[in-house]
Amino acid sequence: MESNPKPTPDEEPVDASKLHIWQIQAVRDVLLVATVLAILWLGYAMSAITVPLLLALGLAYLFEPVIDRMQRWFHWSRTAAVSLILALFMLAVITVVVPTLFLVIGQTSSFISGAANGRYADLVDKGVTLLPKGMRTQAEDGIAWMEEKVPWSARVFGDAPPTDAADATPVTPEASPKPAPAEVAETSMTEEAEEARIQRLVRDEVARQLSGGLVGEDTAAAAQRDRAKKFGASALGVVGAGAKQVWGLVVGSIELGLLVFLVPFYFFYFATAYPRVLRFGEDFIPDQNRDRIEHLIHEMDRAVAGFVRGRLVISAILGTIFAIGWLIVGVPYSLALGLLVGVFCAVPYLSVIGVPVAVTLLAVDQFSLPESERMIWWGIVVWPTAVYMVGQSLDDWVLTPLIQGKVTNLNPVAIVVAVLAGGTLAGIYGMLLAVPAAACVKIILSEVVMPRIQAWRKGRAVDPLPVG
């Protein structure tokens, strides 16, 4: 049975009046929590510095097994191994990432330009007409709202007015559309403004005749000054907005350049000094519970590292499979979509979002073709879905057991709950961190909390809390 040590007779009672405020345990706990929160806030405020540091430290953590194996297999120094990894990374960026990025940008811009030119307008109209009456009205209202807020979107829906006067067909009074309530209200406001302007001109003319023209001249001069001020303010506003955009572009380019330069620089330092970083962290572990804490840290490291490294490799493989498979079955923009869905594969079961997108893109592309050249209707749904099912089955039965294994010891239900909870609390970042965090929580519960609760239940402990 655990018990608190009793003070010996030689110990003198502590005089509370002589204690410093930081010597009070409750105050020290509050100061510790406040310090941690302050460090987190400072890191967020200095994100331009902390983000490259954290990225470099994370990369050093992920590549540590590779560096260790290179040292053992080839008897290289850490500096040589890290230098080779950086060189291979830069070569991969130049030969693979940059050309792929240009292809993705080209496919994305092609899709946007095609939509802006009204290529899919007929398909949108057909889709709206196939909806039920209530949903059709809502869809039409949504399209009208989108065209009002984003004027250029009218070209996407095929509702843009003709730009050339020769293309405009004359509208007869019988065929003229009924003005919308917004147009009627605008016309009424214009008429009221015109009446107010006429009344103001009449008052100014009467005042000028009565005062010999002095009032009218002063009014005209004041109006001219007001127009000059408004023009100057608007001109300064335009110049200021343009300068602000240019400055934002310059700052963004500088930050991107610093990120591209600083991450490899920090990575080289952290990777070469990684054993010293580990020893620095071990110095903070108390000797009293060192074995217990090191065991827990080792278990958490195995779960987190195995999951993160495994999901990154699996995401790259699945992204390639989806891109090639959807290209074979005819899904347009398959490269961009496959790589995007591959990124989503970092979160378990999130890649399913690519199926409706692939089916929609294929349907839009097929229905924009002449009827004789279209794919059979069931193939539009079946073939993109079949590609996803092949990739997901390969993930479940081959990739995950072979590459990742059961490092987290979480069942599928727990993984789905963790991903949904992480997405609710912190969005996409929460979804990425949800499974490793859940694995760490499970380790703490099974290794620390539950044994203590069992001991308290059986009467071997007086407090169910681990630190009680």
C-alpha positions in Angstrom: 0.0 0.0 0.0 1.3 3.4 -0.9 1.6 6.0 1.9 3.0 9.5 2.2 6.3 9.8 4.1 5.8 11.2 7.6 8.1 14.0 8.8 10.9 13.0 11.2 11.1 14.7 14.6 14.2 16.6 13.5 12.3 18.5 10.8 11.1 21.9 11.8 7.7 23.3 10.8 7.9 25.7 7.9 7.1 29.3 8.6 4.6 30.3 5.9 5.3 34.0 6.5 8.9 33.5 5.2 8.0 31.7 2.0 8.4 33.3 -1.3 5.3 33.3 -3.5 6.9 30.8 -6.0 7.6 28.4 -3.1 3.9 27.8 -2.6 2.9 24.6 -4.6 -0.4 25.9 -5.8 1.2 29.1 -7.1 4.0 27.1 -8.8 1.4 25.0 -10.6 -0.4 28.1 -11.9 2.9 29.7 -13.0 3.9 26.5 -14.8 0.6 26.4 -16.7 0.8 30.1 -17.5 4.4 29.7 -18.7 3.4 26.9 -21.1 0.5 28.9 -22.4 2.7 31.9 -22.9 5.3 29.9 -24.8 2.6 28.5 -27.1 1.2 32.0 -27.7 4.7 33.4 -28.4 5.3 30.6 -30.8 2.1 31.4 -32.6 2.9 35.1 -32.7 6.4 34.3 -34.1 5.1 31.7 -36.6 7.6 33.0 -39.3 10.4 31.7 -37.0 8.8 28.7 -35.3 7.1 27.1 -38.3 10.5 26.4 -40.1 11.9 25.2 -36.8 9.1 22.8 -36.1 9.1 21.6 -39.7 12.8 20.9 -39.6 12.6 19.2 -36.2 9.7 17.0 -37.5 11.7 16.1 -40.6 14.7 15.2 -38.5 12.5 13.0 -36.3 11.0 11.3 -39.4 14.3 10.6 -41.1 16.2 9.5 -38.0 15.7 5.7 -38.7 17.0 6.3 -42.3 20.1 8.2 -41.0 20.7 5.5 -38.3 20.6 2.7 -40.9 22.9 4.5 -43.3 25.4 4.9 -40.5 25.2 1.2 -39.6 25.2 -0.2 -43.1 27.7 2.0 -44.8 29.7 3.2 -41.7 29.2 6.8 -42.6 29.2 9.8 -40.4 25.9 11.6 -39.6 27.0 14.6 -41.5 27.6 12.5 -44.7 24.3 10.7 -44.3 22.3 13.9 -43.8 24.1 15.6 -46.7 23.2 12.7 -49.0 19.5 12.9 -47.9 19.4 16.7 -48.6 21.0 16.2 -52.0 18.5 13.4 -52.9 15.7 15.6 -51.7 16.8 18.6 -53.8 17.2 16.3 -56.8 13.7 14.9 -56.3 12.3 18.4 -56.1 13.9 19.5 -59.3 13.1 16.3 -61.4 9.8 15.2 -60.0 8.0 17.8 -57.8 8.5 20.9 -60.0 7.3 19.2 -63.3 4.4 17.6 -61.4 3.5 20.9 -60.0 3.4 22.5 -63.4 1.2 19.7 -64.7 -1.2 20.2 -61.8 -1.3 23.9 -62.3 -1.9 23.4 -66.0 -4.8 21.0 -65.4 -6.3 23.2 -62.7 -6.1 26.4 -64.9 -7.6 24.4 -67.8 -10.6 23.4 -65.7 -11.1 26.9 -64.4 -10.8 28.5 -67.9 -13.2 25.9 -69.3 -15.8 26.7 -66.6 -15.3 30.4 -67.1 -16.0 30.0 -70.9 -19.3 28.3 -70.2 -18.2 24.9 -71.3 -20.3 23.3 -68.5 -23.2 25.7 -68.6 -25.6 23.4 -70.5 -24.9 20.5 -68.1 -25.6 22.8 -65.1 -28.9 23.8 -66.7 -29.8 20.1 -67.4 -28.9 19.2 -63.8 -31.1 21.9 -62.4 -34.1 20.9 -64.5 -33.8 17.3 -63.3 -34.1 18.4 -59.7 -37.5 18.3 -57.8 -39.5 21.5 -57.9 -38.5 22.7 -54.4 -34.8 21.9 -54.8 -34.9 23.4 -58.3 -36.1 26.7 -56.9 -33.4 26.7 -54.3 -30.8 25.9 -56.8 -32.0 28.7 -59.1 -31.9 31.2 -56.1 -28.4 30.0 -55.3 -27.2 30.6 -58.8 -28.8 34.0 -58.9 -27.2 34.9 -55.5 -23.8 33.7 -56.8 -24.1 35.7 -60.0 -25.0 38.8 -57.9 -22.1 38.4 -55.5 -19.6 37.2 -58.1 -20.5 38.8 -61.4 -18.0 36.7 -63.5 -19.7 33.5 -62.4 -22.5 34.3 -64.8 -20.3 33.0 -67.5 -20.0 29.6 -65.7 -23.8 29.2 -65.6 -24.2 30.6 -69.2 -26.2 33.7 -68.0 -23.7 36.3 -69.0 -25.0 39.1 -71.3 -23.5 39.3 -74.8 -20.4 41.5 -74.9 -20.8 42.5 -78.6 -23.6 44.8 -79.6 -24.0 42.9 -82.9 -24.7 39.7 -80.9 -27.5 41.3 -78.9 -30.9 40.4 -80.2 -33.6 43.1 -80.0 -36.2 42.6 -77.3 -39.8 43.4 -78.1 -42.1 44.8 -75.4 -44.1 41.5 -75.4 -40.9 39.4 -74.9 -39.2 41.8 -72.5 -38.7 40.1 -69.1 -40.5 41.4 -66.1 -38.2 43.6 -64.0 -37.1 42.0 -60.8 -38.0 43.6 -57.4 -34.4 44.7 -57.0 -34.5 46.5 -60.4 -37.8 48.2 -59.5 -36.4 49.4 -56.2 -33.2 50.7 -57.9 -35.3 52.6 -60.5 -37.4 54.1 -57.8 -34.3 55.2 -55.9 -32.9 56.8 -59.1 -36.0 58.7 -59.7 -36.1 60.0 -56.1 -32.4 61.0 -56.4 -33.2 62.9 -59.7 -36.1 64.7 -58.1 -33.9 65.7 -55.1 -31.2 67.0 -57.5 -33.8 69.1 -59.4 -35.1 70.6 -56.1 -31.6 71.4 -55.0 -30.8 73.1 -58.3 -34.1 75.2 -58.0 -33.2 76.3 -54.4 -29.7 77.2 -55.5 -31.0 79.3 -58.4 -33.5 81.1 -56.3 -30.9 81.9 -53.7 -28.5 83.1 -56.4 -31.1 85.4 -57.9 -32.0 86.8 -54.4 -28.4 87.4 -53.4 -27.0 88.6 -56.6 -25.4 85.4 -57.5 -23.0 85.3 -54.6 -24.6 82.3 -53.0 -24.6 80.3 -56.2 -20.9 81.1 -56.9 -20.0 80.0 -53.4 -22.1 76.8 -53.8 -20.5 76.0 -57.1 -17.0 76.6 -55.7 -17.7 74.4 -52.7 -19.1 71.7 -54.9 -16.0 71.8 -57.1 -13.8 71.6 -54.0 -15.8 68.6 -52.8 -15.5 66.9 -56.1 -11.7 67.5 -56.0 -11.5 66.1 -52.5 -13.5 63.0 -53.4 -11.4 62.4 -56.5 -8.2 62.8 -54.5 -9.4 60.4 -51.8 -10.5 57.8 -54.3 -7.3 58.1 -56.2 -5.3 57.7 -53.0 -7.5 54.7 -52.0 -6.8 53.0 -55.3 -3.1 53.7 -55.0 -3.1 52.5 -51.4 -5.0 49.3 -52.2 -2.6 48.6 -55.1 0.5 49.3 -52.9 -1.0 47.1 -50.1 -1.4 44.2 -52.5 2.1 44.6 -53.9 3.5 44.8 -50.4 1.6 41.7 -49.4 3.0 39.9 -52.4 6.5 41.0 -51.6 6.1 39.9 -47.9 4.6 36.5 -49.0 7.5 35.9 -51.4 10.1 36.8 -48.8 8.4 34.4 -46.3 8.2 31.6 -48.8 11.9 32.1 -49.7 12.9 32.1 -46.1 10.8 28.9 -45.5 12.5 27.2 -48.5 15.9 28.2 -47.3 15.5 27.9 -43.5 13.9 24.4 -43.4 16.8 22.6 -45.1 19.3 24.7 -43.0 17.5 23.8 -39.7 17.0 20.2 -40.8 20.8 19.8 -41.4 21.5 21.1 -37.9 18.8 19.1 -36.1 19.5 15.9 -38.0 23.3 16.0 -37.3 22.7 17.0 -33.7 19.7 14.7 -33.0 21.4 12.4 -30.5 22.4 15.5 -28.5 18.8 16.8 -28.7 17.6 13.5 -27.2 20.2 13.7 -24.4 19.2 17.2 -23.7 15.6 16.1 -23.2 16.6 13.1 -21.1 18.3 15.5 -18.6 14.8 16.7 -17.6 13.5 13.3 -16.6 13.7 12.7 -12.8 15.8 9.8 -11.7 13.1 8.6 -9.4 10.8 7.5 -12.2 13.2 7.4 -15.1 12.6 3.8 -16.2 8.8 4.2 -16.1 8.9 7.5 -18.0 11.3 6.3 -20.6 9.1 3.2 -21.2 6.1 5.4 -21.7 8.0 7.7 -24.1 9.3 4.8 -26.0 5.8 3.3 -26.5 4.4 6.7 -27.6 7.3 7.3 -29.9 6.8 3.9 -31.5 3.1 4.6 -32.0 3.5 8.2 -33.4 6.5 7.6 -35.5 5.2 4.4 -37.0 1.8 5.9 -37.8 3.2 9.2 -39.3 6.0 7.6 -41.3 3.7 4.8 -42.5 0.9 7.2 -43.5 3.3 9.4 -45.5 4.6 6.5 -47.5 1.1 5.1 -48.0 -0.3 8.5 -49.1 2.4 8.8 -51.8 1.7 5.3 -53.1 -2.1 5.7 -53.1 -1.9 9.2 -54.7 0.1 7.7 -57.5 -2.4 4.8 -57.9 -5.4 7.1 -57.9 -3.8 9.5 -60.5 -2.9 6.7 -62.9 -6.1 4.7 -62.4 -8.4 7.7 -63.0 -6.3 8.7 -66.0 -6.9 5.3 -67.5 -10.7 5.4 -67.0 -10.9 8.9 -68.5 -11.4 11.1 -65.5 -10.3 14.6 -66.5 -7.6 16.4 -64.4 -6.8 13.0 -62.9 -3.2 14.0 -61.9 -4.3 17.0 -59.8 -7.2 15.0 -58.3 -5.1 11.9 -57.5 -2.4 13.9 -55.8 -4.9 15.8 -53.8 -6.7 12.6 -52.7 -3.3 11.2 -51.9 -2.8 14.1 -49.4 -6.1 13.2 -47.9 -5.0 9.6 -47.4 -2.8 10.9 -44.6 -6.0 10.9 -42.5 -7.5 7.4 -42.4 -10.8 7.0 -44.5 -10.7 10.7 -45.6 -9.7 9.7 -49.1 -13.3 8.6 -49.8 -14.0 12.2 -50.6 -12.3 11.7 -53.9 -14.9 9.3 -55.3 -17.8 11.8 -55.8 -15.4 14.4 -57.1 -14.0 11.9 -59.7 -17.5 10.8 -60.7 -18.7 14.4 -61.0 -15.7 15.4 -63.1 -16.1 12.4 -65.4 -19.9 13.1 -65.8 -19.3 16.8 -66.6 -16.7 15.9 -69.2 -18.8 13.2 -70.8 -22.0 15.2 -71.0 -20.2 18.1 -72.6 -19.3 15.7 -75.5 -21.7 14.8 -78.4 -24.0 11.9 -77.5 -22.3 9.5 -79.9 -19.0 10.0 -78.2 -20.1 9.6 -74.6 -19.2 6.7 -72.3 -22.0 4.3 -71.2 -23.9 5.9 -68.4 -23.1 3.2 -65.7 -19.4 3.4 -66.5 -19.4 7.1 -65.3 -20.1 5.8 -61.8 -18.5 2.4 -61.8 -15.0 3.0 -63.2 -13.9 5.8 -60.9 -15.4 4.0 -57.9 -13.6 0.8 -59.0 -10.3 2.6 -59.0 -10.9 3.9 -55.5 -11.9 0.4 -54.3 -8.7 -1.1 -55.7 -6.6 1.5 -54.0 -8.4 1.2 -50.7 -8.3 -2.6 -50.7 -4.6 -2.4 -51.4 -4.2 0.0 -48.4 -6.2 -2.2 -46.1 -4.8 -5.6 -47.0 -1.2 -4.9 -48.2 0.1 -1.4 -47.5 -1.0 -0.8 -44.0 -0.1 -4.3 -42.6 3.3 -4.2 -44.5 4.4 -0.6 -43.9 2.5 0.6 -40.9 1.4 -2.5 -39.0 -0.7 -2.2 -35.9 1.5 0.4 -34.2 -1.4 2.4 -32.8 -3.4 -0.6 -31.5 -6.6 1.2 -32.3 -9.6 -0.5 -33.9 -11.3 1.1 -36.9 -14.2 2.5 -34.8 -11.8 4.3 -32.5 -9.8 5.7 -35.4 -13.0 7.1 -37.0 -14.2 8.6 -33.7 -10.7 10.2 -33.2 -10.6 11.6 -36.7 -14.1 13.1 -36.4 -13.3 14.6 -32.9 -10.1 16.1 -34.2 -11.8 17.6 -37.2 -14.5 19.1 -34.9 -12.0 20.7 -32.5 -9.2 21.8 -34.9 -10.2 21.3 -38.5 -7.8 19.5 -40.8 -4.9 19.9 -38.4 -6.9 18.1 -35.7 -7.7 15.3 -38.1 -4.0 14.9 -38.9 -3.0 14.7 -35.3 -6.1 12.9 -34.0 -4.9 9.3 -34.4 -1.4 9.8 -32.9 -2.9 11.7 -30.0 -5.5 9.0 -29.5 -2.7 6.4 -29.5 -0.8 8.3 -26.8 -3.9 8.7 -24.7 -4.6 5.0 -24.9 -1.0 4.3 -23.8 -1.4 6.6 -20.8 -4.8 5.1 -19.9 -3.6 1.5 -20.2 -0.2 2.0 -18.6 -0.9 4.6 -15.9 -4.5 5.4 -15.2 -6.2 2.0 -15.3 -3.6 0.2 -13.1 -4.1 2.9 -10.5 -7.9 2.7 -10.7 -7.7 -1.1 -10.3 -5.4 -0.7 -7.3 -7.9 1.8 -5.7 -10.8 -0.6 -6.5 -9.1 -3.5 -4.7 -8.1 -1.3 -1.7 -4.4 -1.1 -2.4 -4.4 2.7 -3.0 -6.3 5.4 -1.2 -6.7 7.7 -4.3 -7.6 6.6 -7.8 -5.6 9.4 -9.4 -2.1 8.5 -10.6 -0.5 11.4 -8.7 -2.7 11.2 -5.6 
